[in-house]
Amino acid sequence: MEASSVTENSSTGNDHEQEPVLNHGGTESNPETNREEEELDGEQVRRVLQVSAATGKFWHNWDKLKSMLSFQLKLVLSEYPEAKMTVEQQNASLGETYLELVTRLNEELHSFIEGPPFTLQRLCEILLDARSIYPKFLKLALALEKNLLVTSTLTVCTEPYPEMMPNPEPEKATEEAPLQSDSVQNGVESMVGDRDEIMTEVEADIEEMTIDVDAFQEMVGPSEANSTAAENS
C-alpha cells in the first residue's frame, strides 16, 4: 500500500511539473482570453467599438474591451490578401510573416494593463473601416502600431452609457485614404524599405486635413465678402 501511495504521489508531482508555464507577454499566453475572443459576437463587438469611436470613451471592463479589440484586429487583418500569401511572399512584401506581424500587434495591445491607450478613439475608427481608410495592408499595420506605441491610458467613463450612437463619419475614410502604390514585383507588392515613408504619410494625415480646412476658409472668406458687397450695391 505504501509503495502504491508513493507511486500515485510521484505521478501527481510529475503532472504538475509538466504544466506549461504561461508567457504573459505573448498572444497565446492566456487561454481564458482566447476563449473569450472565440465566444464574442462580431456585431456586438462592432456596436461597442462604434460607441468608443464616436465618443473617445469606454464603459466596459478593460479586459473585456481588450478582448473585443483583439478580436476585431485579427478579423480586419485577415481580410487582406497578405493573409493568404505564402510565407516567402509575406517576407518579401512585409519584411516578416503575416503571423509574426499579427502576433506583434496583438502583444502591443495586450501590454496595456490598467486601461486602453489614449488613442482608443482612433484605434476603433481604423478597426471599424480599415479597408476604406487603408487599402494597403502595410499602411494599416503601421497605423495600428503607431496608435499602440503610446504610454498614456484612459480611465473608465462613469457617465451613463449612450443607448444609441451613430456610426463614425464616413467622410474621414475618404479624407485619409492614402494613394496606392503601383509597384508590383512578381505579383507581390513590395513594401519593404518604404516603412519610413509610409509612417510619415500616416503621421501627416491630421496635419494635411488642417491645412485643407485653412485653405478652404481663405478661399471662402473673400468670396463671401464680394457677395456681401454686391448685394449692398
LINQUI-V950245 format. One record per run of one state. SS is the DSSP state (H for helix, E for strand, C for the rest). FROM is the first residue (numbers start at 1). LEN is the number of residues. If there is no record, write none. Layout:
# LINQUI-V950245
SS,FROM,LEN / SS,FROM,LEN
This chain:
# LINQUI-V950245
C,1,1 / H,2,16 / C,18,13 / H,31,9 / C,40,2 / H,42,14 / C,56,6 / H,62,17 / C,79,2 / H,81,4 / C,85,2 / H,87,8 / C,95,3 / H,98,13 / C,111,6 / E,117,1 / C,118,2 / H,120,9 / C,129,1 / H,130,4 / C,134,3 / H,137,12 / C,149,4 / E,153,1 / C,154,17 / H,171,6 / C,177,8 / E,185,1 / C,186,2 / E,188,1 / C,189,6 / H,195,9 / C,204,1 / H,205,28 / C,233,1
